[in-house]
């Protein structure tokens, strides 16, 4: 995800009046940069914690794989390490009207619109969450494990990231490195979905190269569950959209929304899931903001899969084709036209 400092920097360029918000982001990012230590130097220390050493060596391995095998842009991202304790590094706020699946958007110069706002300070995030709720919005304030500044700064490896499973760390790093390779202003959903797709494909490729098919099979179970859950959530969203687009009154729409969410929690038990990654779903506080926050990272995956198939599974060639989207105002139409042309 692209946040939060690039939003701060872009906002300052545009002389945005929300100086307090941007200064808090600038302070948070500066703290990370100040605390960061070069990984190469840390690995030379004889007193380095063994678990930290193993994690940082894996990060170096993943960075090399990202550049050499996936075709992502080489940079100084993830060449330093910052200990932030238990984290998270920041919080991400999304909001939507109670009767529409339309995100509240914040506009920032240079990078365009974003359907979320980042906070290093939890109290500040909670205050903004409360303010929006008082104005009648559904809100969701989620924990952020890592983010990309899109090349404005050298993003560090965070201590929280080293606690991830190897396949999850690989997917996260590849996801964030994609943002530094391909980014299209005003196309957050496209950008995030693209990074999700490449992150997953790259992680599978890395695991298979390092461990063989058995390790990949375990990761594929998680991937299959994610696809199953994504389909399930899209179905819930479509049911909501049907209600919201109807002629029902505002109160009737909210009543139907509650029924849809309750039904979703009941139907969740019927999903054929092979892992427990979504076992907490029945306790989720469902609302429109959460639905939109989830969908941002999983839309349009199908079109990336079709481009990948076009290259016969060549991930580097896929990245080259997707780079062409940066010149287009509508990247989805561009890819659809490209795919149609290749069928002739």
C-alpha positions in Angstrom: 0.0 0.0 0.0 1.1 3.5 -0.7 1.0 5.3 2.7 1.4 7.3 4.7 4.4 9.5 4.0 4.1 10.0 0.3 0.7 11.5 1.1 2.4 13.9 3.5 5.0 14.9 1.0 2.6 15.4 -1.8 0.3 17.4 0.5 3.1 19.7 1.5 3.9 20.3 -2.1 0.4 21.3 -2.7 0.4 23.6 0.4 -2.5 21.6 1.8 -4.0 23.4 4.8 -4.1 20.3 7.1 -0.6 21.1 8.4 -1.1 19.4 11.7 -2.0 16.1 10.0 1.0 16.2 7.6 3.4 17.3 10.2 2.4 14.3 12.3 3.1 12.0 9.3 6.4 13.7 8.6 7.5 13.2 12.3 6.5 9.6 12.2 8.4 8.8 9.0 11.4 10.8 10.2 11.4 8.6 13.4 11.5 5.5 11.3 14.3 6.8 9.1 16.3 7.9 12.1 16.0 4.5 13.8 16.9 2.6 10.7 20.1 0.6 10.6 21.8 -0.7 7.4 21.1 -4.4 7.2 24.6 -5.1 5.8 26.2 -3.6 8.9 23.8 -5.4 11.3 24.7 -8.8 9.8 28.4 -8.2 10.6 27.6 -8.0 14.3 28.5 -11.1 16.3 25.9 -10.2 19.0 22.9 -10.0 16.6 19.9 -12.0 17.7 19.8 -15.3 15.7 16.1 -14.9 14.8 16.7 -11.3 13.5 19.8 -12.5 11.6 17.8 -15.2 9.9 15.0 -12.8 9.0 17.3 -10.2 7.6 19.2 -12.7 5.5 15.9 -13.8 4.1 15.0 -10.2 3.2 18.3 -9.9 1.3 17.5 -13.2 -0.5 14.0 -11.9 -1.4 15.2 -8.5 -2.7 17.6 -10.2 -5.0 14.9 -12.6 -6.2 12.5 -9.7 -6.8 15.0 -8.0 -9.1 16.5 -10.9 -10.9 13.5 -13.3 -11.2 10.5 -11.1 -11.1 11.8 -8.0 -12.8 11.0 -5.4 -10.1 12.9 -2.2 -9.9 16.2 -2.3 -8.0 16.3 0.3 -5.2 17.5 0.8 -1.7 14.1 -0.2 -0.3 14.4 -2.8 2.5 18.2 -2.4 2.8 17.8 -1.0 6.4 16.1 -2.4 9.5 14.0 -0.5 12.1 12.9 -2.1 15.4 9.3 -0.8 16.1 8.6 -3.4 18.8 5.2 -5.1 18.5 3.8 -2.5 16.0 1.9 -1.8 14.0 3.8 0.8 12.1 0.7 2.9 11.4 -3.1 2.8 11.1 -5.3 3.1 7.9 -8.7 4.8 8.0 -11.4 4.1 5.4 -14.9 5.5 5.4 -18.1 5.2 3.3 -21.7 6.4 3.5 -23.9 3.9 5.4 -26.2 3.4 2.4 -23.6 3.3 -0.4 -20.5 1.3 -1.3 -18.6 4.4 -2.3 -15.4 5.3 -0.5 -14.7 8.7 1.0 -11.7 10.0 -1.0 -8.9 12.3 0.0 -7.1 14.1 -2.8 -3.4 14.7 -2.7 -1.3 16.6 -5.2 1.2 14.5 -7.3 -0.2 11.1 -6.4 -3.9 11.8 -6.9 -6.9 10.5 -4.9 -6.8 7.8 -2.2 -9.8 6.0 -0.6 -7.9 5.9 2.8 -5.9 8.1 5.1 -2.9 7.0 7.1 -1.9 7.8 10.7 1.2 7.1 12.8 -0.7 8.4 15.9 -3.5 6.1 16.9 -5.2 8.8 19.0 -5.3 11.0 15.9 -6.8 8.2 13.8 -9.4 7.4 16.4 -10.4 11.1 16.6 -10.8 11.3 12.8 -12.8 8.0 12.9 -15.1 9.4 15.5 -15.5 12.6 13.6 -16.6 10.8 10.5 -18.9 8.5 12.4 -20.6 11.6 13.9 -21.1 12.8 10.3 -22.9 9.6 9.4 -20.2 7.5 7.8 -19.3 3.8 8.3 -15.6 3.6 9.2 -12.8 1.1 9.6 -9.4 1.8 11.2 -7.0 -1.1 10.5 -3.5 -1.9 11.5 -0.7 -1.4 8.8 2.1 -3.9 8.8 4.2 -2.2 6.0 3.8 0.5 3.4 5.5 2.0 0.4 6.6 5.6 -0.1 6.8 5.0 -3.9 10.5 5.9 -4.0 10.4 9.1 -2.1 12.4 7.5 0.7 14.2 4.2 1.3 11.6 2.0 3.0 13.0 0.0 5.9 12.3 -3.6 7.0 10.3 -3.4 10.2 10.7 -5.7 13.2 7.1 -6.7 12.9 7.7 -8.0 9.4 10.3 -10.5 10.6 7.6 -12.3 12.5 5.7 -13.3 9.4 5.8 -16.7 7.9 8.3 -16.9 5.1 5.7 -17.0 2.3 3.8 -14.1 3.8 7.0 -12.0 4.1 7.9 -12.8 0.5 4.4 -11.8 -0.6 4.5 -8.6 1.4 7.9 -7.5 0.2 7.1 -8.2 -3.4 3.8 -6.4 -3.0 5.5 -3.2 -1.7 8.3 -3.4 -4.3 5.7 -3.5 -7.1 4.5 -0.1 -5.9 8.0 1.3 -6.5 8.0 -0.3 -10.0 4.5 0.5 -11.3 2.2 3.2 -9.9 -0.6 5.0 -11.7 -2.1 8.1 -10.1 -5.8 8.0 -9.2 -5.9 4.2 -9.7 -5.5 2.9 -6.2 -7.7 -0.2 -6.7 -5.8 -1.1 -9.8 -2.4 -0.5 -8.1 -3.2 -2.5 -5.0 -4.8 -5.4 -7.0 -1.7 -5.5 -9.3 0.6 -5.6 -6.3 -1.4 -8.3 -4.7 -1.4 -10.4 -7.8 2.4 -10.1 -8.4 3.1 -10.6 -4.7 1.2 -13.9 -4.7 2.7 -15.1 -7.9 6.2 -14.1 -6.9 5.9 -15.8 -3.5 4.9 -19.0 -5.1 7.8 -18.8 -7.5 10.2 -18.1 -4.7 9.0 -21.0 -2.5 9.1 -23.5 -5.4 12.6 -22.4 -6.4 13.9 -22.7 -2.8 12.0 -25.7 -1.4 10.2 -27.5 -4.2 6.5 -28.3 -4.8 5.7 -29.5 -1.2 6.2 -26.0 0.3 4.2 -24.4 -2.5 1.3 -26.8 -2.0 0.9 -25.5 1.6 0.9 -21.9 0.4 -1.6 -22.8 -2.4 -4.1 -23.9 0.3 -3.9 -20.4 1.8 -4.2 -18.9 -1.7 -7.3 -21.0 -2.5 -8.9 -20.0 0.8 -8.3 -16.3 -0.1 -9.9 -16.8 -3.5 -12.9 -18.6 -1.9 -13.3 -15.8 0.7 -12.8 -13.1 -1.9 -15.6 -14.6 -4.0 -17.7 -14.8 -0.8 -17.1 -11.2 0.0 -17.8 -10.0 -3.5 -21.2 -11.8 -3.3 -22.0 -10.0 -0.1 -21.0 -6.7 -1.7 -23.2 -7.4 -4.8 -26.2 -8.1 -2.5 -25.5 -4.8 -0.7 -25.3 -2.9 -4.0 -28.6 -4.3 -5.1 -30.3 -3.0 -1.9 -28.5 0.4 -2.1 -29.5 0.9 -5.7 -33.1 0.2 -5.0 -36.0 2.6 -4.3 -36.1 1.6 -0.6 -36.0 4.3 2.0 -32.8 5.1 3.9 -34.0 3.3 7.0 -35.1 0.2 5.0 -31.7 0.0 3.3 -29.9 0.0 6.6 -32.3 -2.7 7.9 -31.6 -4.8 4.8 -27.8 -4.2 5.2 -27.9 -5.6 8.7 -29.8 -8.7 7.5 -27.2 -9.2 4.7 -24.3 -9.0 7.2 -26.0 -11.4 9.7 -26.7 -13.8 6.9 -23.1 -13.6 5.7 -21.8 -14.7 9.1 -24.2 -17.6 9.0 -23.2 -18.7 5.5 -19.5 -18.4 6.3 -19.7 -21.7 8.1 -20.6 -23.4 4.8 -17.4 -22.3 3.0 -15.1 -25.1 2.1 -11.9 -23.6 3.7 -8.7 -25.6 4.2 -7.0 -23.3 6.6 -8.0 -21.1 9.6 -6.8 -17.7 8.2 -10.4 -16.4 8.4 -11.6 -18.1 11.6 -12.2 -14.7 13.3 -14.7 -13.6 10.5 -17.8 -14.3 12.6 -16.5 -11.6 15.1 -15.8 -9.0 12.5 -17.7 -5.7 12.7 -19.0 -5.6 9.2 -19.8 -2.3 7.6 -19.5 -0.6 4.2 -16.0 0.8 5.0 -14.6 -2.6 5.8 -16.2 -4.1 2.6 -14.5 -1.4 0.5 -11.2 -1.7 2.3 -11.1 -5.4 1.6 -12.2 -5.0 -2.1 -9.5 -2.4 -2.8 -6.8 -5.1 -2.7 -8.6 -7.8 -4.7 -10.4 -6.2 -7.6 -9.4 -6.9 -11.2 -7.2 -9.8 -10.4 -8.7 -11.7 -13.4 -7.2 -9.3 -15.9 -3.7 -9.7 -14.5 -4.1 -13.5 -14.6 -5.0 -13.2 -18.3 -1.9 -11.1 -19.0 0.2 -13.7 -17.1 -1.4 -16.5 -19.2 -0.6 -14.5 -22.4 3.1 -14.6 -21.4 2.9 -18.3 -20.7 3.7 -17.7 -17.1 6.7 -15.4 -17.6 6.5 -13.1 -14.6 9.2 -10.7 -15.9 7.4 -10.4 -19.3 4.2 -9.8 -17.4 5.8 -6.9 -15.5 7.1 -5.4 -18.7 3.6 -5.4 -20.2 2.0 -4.0 -17.1 4.6 -1.2 -17.1 2.9 0.1 -20.2 -0.2 0.9 -18.1 1.7 3.9 -16.6 1.1 5.8 -19.8 -2.6 5.2 -19.8 -5.5 7.1 -18.1 -7.6 3.9 -18.0 -5.2 0.9 -17.5 -8.0 -1.7 -17.5 -9.2 -0.6 -20.9 -5.6 -0.6 -22.2 -5.1 -4.2 -21.0 -8.4 -5.3 -22.4 -7.5 -3.8 -25.8 -4.1 -5.5 -25.7 -5.6 -8.8 -24.8 -8.2 -8.5 -27.6 -5.5 -7.6 -30.1 -3.5 -10.7 -29.3 -6.5 -13.0 -30.0 -6.7 -11.8 -33.6 
